[in-house]
Amino acid sequence: MTVLITGAAGFIGTHLLQYLANIGHDIVALDSLNNYYDLQLKLDRLKYNGINKVDTIWVSDRTNVRFFNYSILDKIKLDELFSTYSFSHIIHLAAQPGVRHSIENPTSYYENNISGYFNLLSCIRKYKPAHFIYASSSSVYGQNSSIPFQEMDACNEPLNFYASSKKCNEMMAHSYANIYDIAITGLRFFTVYGPWGRPDMAPMIFARAASNNEAIKVFNFGNQKRDFTYIDDIVEGIQHICFNEQRINEKGHEVFNIGRGEPVGLLDFITLLEGAIGVSIDKEMVEAQAGETDVTYANVDKLKAYTAYSPQVKLSEGIEQFVSWYKTYYKL
């Protein structure tokens, strides 16, 4: 298969690129390498996958991987890629992430998560790959009173603009799949964690604070619960549904939850992290942040009905692996 991965220098994109390349797929990797967070981390992720910049040219150690430093906002470059490579599958992970940042800078979410997404839909309409996968989010559920969250839940009251942009993606995909007879699948990710994670996500924030003997803010006085899902389980789920013949042959649009299905209290997560690092972290209990959801909890029965998806990594194991990577990467 020839697979396009957008957001290939991102957290999930890094792991997915390595996995799919290792099992033999031809990969075209795309990333804008913006400065939303530490650019060096993104460059090191690429290096981890054998991708480096030599003078002005991006080169790959792998014969089945090509990298392009393009933005999904560049319609001309996108069309050139689609016309040059006959993509069988698209896995669209590029987006402006972060719930809290969307409160401060909603324009970036409109440009990247809606306008950029539409540019890809336009290419999908024109070039008709077998399957278009895109990243949605558990945040679309808002303060859902139905537990666990199921795909048929209404999701009509997102609490922040990031969630709104992802819900908009789902609605746009539904229309395009219906009108143009394309297989489009959205994946609602639930609190992904693991090595190479984003610096603005809780595990990295907490680990950094522990390493620097700093206090952390624990929002909602620690009463939040999250369905923490290890990155390897997420990657397995993506590849299972991406190449699933039943889903492709059905065409149309579907969304799937992809999580572990075991919500954990934030304070419990912090306790496990403290144990893995070997320090006690000072905690400042504060009120909930605007736009944050109290609980996330994935029902993954639908994904299991289509695929062999079965999360394997326990939270304690995942945290140990994350901490091991963190100490190695930051030379602690």
MOQUI-V240096 format. One record per backbone hydrogen bond with DSSP energy under -0.5 kcal/mol. NH is the residue of the N-H (numbers start at 0). CO is the residue of the C=O. Records with the same first field share a line. If there is no record, write none. Layout:
# MOQUI-V240096
NH=CO ; CO
This chain:
# MOQUI-V240096
2=0 ; 25
3=88
4=2 ; 27
5=3 ; 90
6=29
7=29
9=6
13=9
14=10
15=11
16=12
17=13
18=14
19=15
20=16
21=17
22=18
23=20
24=19
25=0
26=24 ; 63
27=2
28=26 ; 65
29=4
30=67
41=37
42=38
43=39
44=40
45=41
46=42
47=43
48=44 ; 45
49=46
50=45
51=49 ; 58
53=51 ; 56
54=52
55=53
56=53
58=51 ; 56
60=49
64=61
65=26
67=28
69=67
73=70
74=72
77=73
78=74
79=75
80=76
81=77
82=78
83=79
84=80
86=84
87=1
88=1
89=130
90=3
91=89 ; 132
92=5 ; 90
96=94
101=97
102=98 ; 99
103=99
104=100
107=104
108=104 ; 105
109=105
110=106
111=107
112=108
113=108 ; 109
114=109
115=110
117=113
118=114
119=115
120=116
121=117
122=118
123=119
124=120
125=121
126=122
127=123
129=87
130=87
131=182
132=89 ; 130
133=184
134=91
135=133 ; 186
137=188
139=136
140=137
141=138
143=141
146=144
148=296
152=149
163=159
164=160
165=161
166=162
167=163
168=164
169=165
170=166
171=167
172=168
173=169
174=170
175=171
176=172
177=173
178=174
179=175
180=176
181=176
183=181 ; 251
184=131
185=253
186=133
187=185 ; 255
188=135 ; 186
189=257
190=188
192=228
196=193
200=197
203=200
204=200
205=201
206=202
207=203
208=204
209=205
210=206
211=207
212=209
213=208
215=281
217=215 ; 283
218=216
220=217 ; 285
221=218
222=219
223=218
224=293
225=263
227=225
228=190
230=192
232=229
233=229
234=230
235=231
236=232
237=233
238=234
239=235
240=236
241=237
242=238
243=240
244=242
247=243
248=244
249=245
250=246
251=181
253=183
255=185
257=187
263=225
265=223
266=221
268=264
269=265
270=266
271=267
272=268
273=269
274=270
275=271
276=272
277=273
278=273
283=215
284=282
285=217
291=288
295=224
298=148
299=297
303=299
304=300
305=301
306=302
313=311
317=313
318=314
319=315
320=316
321=317
322=318
323=319
324=320
325=321
326=322
327=323
328=324
329=325
330=327
331=326
